[in-house]
Amino acid sequence: EVVGYSWGAPLPPALRADFDVILCGDLLYHVWSGRLLTEFLTTLQYLHRAGGAGVRGVPELIFGFQVRSGRQESQVLDAVARRLGLTQAEIPVEPSEHGADAPLVKEAKYRL
């Protein structure tokens, strides 16, 4: 199911469920450049508190993205970790792991 949503707005019924995992794909630069950090954090805080079957009974947050502005993206991740009391763990994504059919740019850096 696809649900339209604007950061910081009240959650629609489809997003008021328990989630095991919340996957945030390629949105950190948009959050930073659009000055949406407060709205973004408010939404993640609500989803995190709603619970789920993840670690400690809360959903796991996974961010995957192409690095466009590492400093700003790190600031967003640091703010999320502080606000929600989370620990960050990075999984390296090496360019050599990009398969021939992968829709990834070979020269770009990615973080997960």
C-alpha positions in Angstrom: 0.0 0.0 0.0 1.3 3.4 -0.9 0.3 6.3 1.4 1.0 10.0 0.7 2.4 11.8 3.6 4.0 15.2 4.5 6.6 15.2 7.3 5.2 16.5 10.6 1.5 16.2 9.5 -0.8 13.9 11.6 -0.3 10.3 10.6 -3.0 8.8 8.3 -4.6 5.6 9.7 -2.4 3.4 7.5 0.7 4.7 9.3 -0.7 4.3 12.8 0.2 0.7 13.0 3.0 -1.2 14.7 6.1 -1.6 12.5 9.0 -4.0 12.9 11.2 -2.0 10.6 11.0 1.5 9.2 13.1 1.9 6.0 14.1 5.4 5.1 15.5 5.5 1.6 17.5 8.3 0.2 15.7 11.1 2.0 18.3 12.7 4.4 19.5 15.3 1.9 15.9 16.3 1.2 15.2 16.6 4.9 18.3 18.8 5.3 18.0 21.0 2.3 14.2 21.4 2.7 14.7 22.4 6.4 12.4 19.7 7.4 14.4 18.3 10.4 11.9 19.2 13.1 9.0 17.7 11.2 11.1 14.6 10.2 12.1 14.0 13.9 8.6 14.5 15.1 7.3 11.9 12.7 10.1 9.4 13.5 9.5 10.0 17.3 5.8 9.1 16.9 6.5 6.0 14.9 9.3 4.9 17.3 7.1 5.3 20.3 4.1 3.5 18.7 6.0 0.3 19.2 6.6 -2.8 17.2 8.4 -6.1 17.3 11.8 -4.8 16.7 14.7 -4.7 19.2 13.4 -3.6 22.7 9.8 -3.7 21.4 10.3 -0.7 19.1 10.8 -0.6 15.3 14.3 -0.7 13.9 15.1 2.4 11.7 17.2 1.7 8.6 18.5 4.5 6.5 20.0 3.8 3.0 21.1 6.6 0.8 23.6 7.9 -1.7 25.9 10.4 0.0 25.4 13.8 -1.4 26.4 16.0 1.5 28.0 13.8 4.2 28.3 16.4 6.9 24.6 17.5 6.7 23.4 13.9 6.4 25.5 12.9 9.4 23.9 15.8 11.4 20.5 14.5 10.5 21.4 10.9 11.6 23.0 12.3 14.8 19.8 14.3 15.6 17.7 11.2 15.1 19.9 9.1 17.3 19.9 11.7 20.1 16.2 12.4 20.0 15.2 8.7 20.0 18.0 7.4 22.2 19.3 5.1 19.5 22.7 3.8 18.6 24.0 4.2 15.1 25.7 1.3 13.3 26.9 1.7 9.7 27.2 -1.1 7.2 29.8 -0.3 4.6 28.7 -0.4 1.0 31.7 -1.0 -1.3 31.5 0.0 -5.0 32.8 -3.5 -5.9 29.6 -4.9 -4.4 27.4 -3.1 -7.0 26.3 -5.8 -9.4 26.1 -5.1 -13.1 22.3 -4.9 -12.8 22.3 -2.7 -9.7 20.8 0.8 -10.3 23.7 2.4 -8.4 26.1 4.9 -9.7 29.6 3.3 -9.6 31.4 6.6 -8.8 29.0 7.5 -5.9 29.3 6.7 -2.2 26.4 4.9 -0.4 25.7 4.5 3.3 23.4 2.0 5.0 
